[in-house]
Amino acid sequence: MSREQRLFLIDLNNRLFEIEKQLKKETLEIIERMNKRVEDANDWINDYEIDCTVDFYLRDDDPEYDDNDDNIIASFTEELGMLKYADQSLLASEENWNDFGLEEIDNPGNKEHHHWFYHQLYDHTKIKWEDMLRIGDIWVDINITLQHHLKLS
């Protein structure tokens, strides 16, 4: 892989971490509002789930890009409800998820730092490294499922 390609992937890793941090902030605000609703005996909503879907789209100049297609090259869903318990959430953690042992581009011998969403992308979607270079856009959807439970007995 060329230096330019490696730098693209390093930038992707860093941008995904920025998404994680902002997503964590947004989610904690949603959780605070939802917890108030759940604790309110007069509110019909008594539980909720929250997650996000992260979609990765082909660049517009990719040979396989099709104006009549969604052009999603990879996608994953992340459970966000665990943010209620900060010590159990992987989102925006400082932990290094580099389980391939890839070394830093300018510091061979040092393990490259991989953030959670970057790890999710290459490890859990099974996308190939060369296909990661084809990503042009990232779209994040926050999904909230409002729930009402009525026990009859």
N, C-alpha and C positions, 0 to 999 in steps of 0.2 A: 504494500500500500504506500502511495506517495506521501510526502510530508504534507502537501496541501489536503489530501484526503483525511489524513490523521487529524489535522487541525480542524477540519470540518466536523469530525466526530467529537473532538474535544469541545468545540463550540456548542454542538448539539447537547452534549452532556450538561454543560453549564446553563444553557437555556432551559432545559428540562428542570434543572434544580430551581431556577427562578420561578417556573410554573408551579413547582411543588410548594415553594414558600408562599406564593400568593394564594394558591389553592387552600393551603392550611389556614391562612388568615381568614379567607372567605368562609371556609367550612366552620371554623370556630365561632364566627358570628352567627351563622345559621344554627348551629347546635345550641348556642345560648338562647336564641329566640324559640327554637323548638322545645327545649327543655321547659321553658316557662309555660308553653301551651300544654305540654304533657302534665305538668304539675298542677295546672288549673283544673279543678274538679268540674267547672262549668263549661270547659272546652270539650267539644265532641272528639277531637283528636287525642288519642291516648298513647300513641307510639309513632315512631317514624324510622325510616332507614335513609341513609344518605350514601351515595357513591358518585363516582365520576367515570366517564368514558373518555379516553384519550385516543383520537384518531390521527393517523399520520398519512398525509396525502402526497402523491407524486408531484414533482416540480412540473410546471406548465410546459417546460421544454423537454421533458422526458419523452423518448420515442414511443413509449406505451401510454402516454397521456391521451385520454379520450374525452372530448367535450361532452359526450353523451353518457358518461360513466361517472361514478362518484370518485374514482381514482384513489381509493383508500389502499395503502400498501401494508399497513399494520394497524392494529387496534388492541387496546386492553381496557379492562374495567378495574377500578381501584375502590375498595370498600373504604369509606371515610368515617364511619361511625366510631371507629376505634380512637379517633382524636379526642373523644371524651376522656380517654385514659392516656394522657400524653406519653407515658413511659411505654405504652404498648403500640404506638403508631410508628410506622416506618417512614411516613411522609416527612420530607424536609429534615431528616435526621442527618447527623454528621458521619454516620457509619459508612465505611467503604464496602460497596457491594460488588467489587471487582473479583469475581470468582473464576476468571479466566487467567489471572496472573499477568495481564498485560502491563507492560512497563511504560513509564512516562516517556514521552517522545524526546525530551531534552535531558532527562536524568535516568538513563538506563540503570537498572538495579532498584529503582523506586517503583513501587506498584502504583499505577495510574488510579486516581480516585474516581469511582463510579457512584453516582447518586442513584437513589432508588428507582426513579422513572426510567433512567437510562438502562439500568439493569433489567427492569420490567420489559423494556422495548427489545433488547437483544436476546434476553434469555427466555422470557415467557411468551413472546409472540413468535419466536423462532425465526425472526427475520435475519437474513444474511447481512454481514458487514457491508458488502458491496451494495446491497439494496438500501441500506440506511443512508448511503450517499445520494440516493434518489429522492429523499424527502424534501418537499418544498414548503409544506404548511403543516401546522399542528392545530388541531381543534379540540377543545376541552368542553365537555358538557357536565354540569353538576346536576345530578338526578336526586330528587327528594321524593320519597314515597311516604305519603301521609297515611296513617293507619288508625282504624277504630276497631276495637275488640269488644265484643259483648258476650259475656259469659252467661249462659242460660241456666246453668245448674249450680 
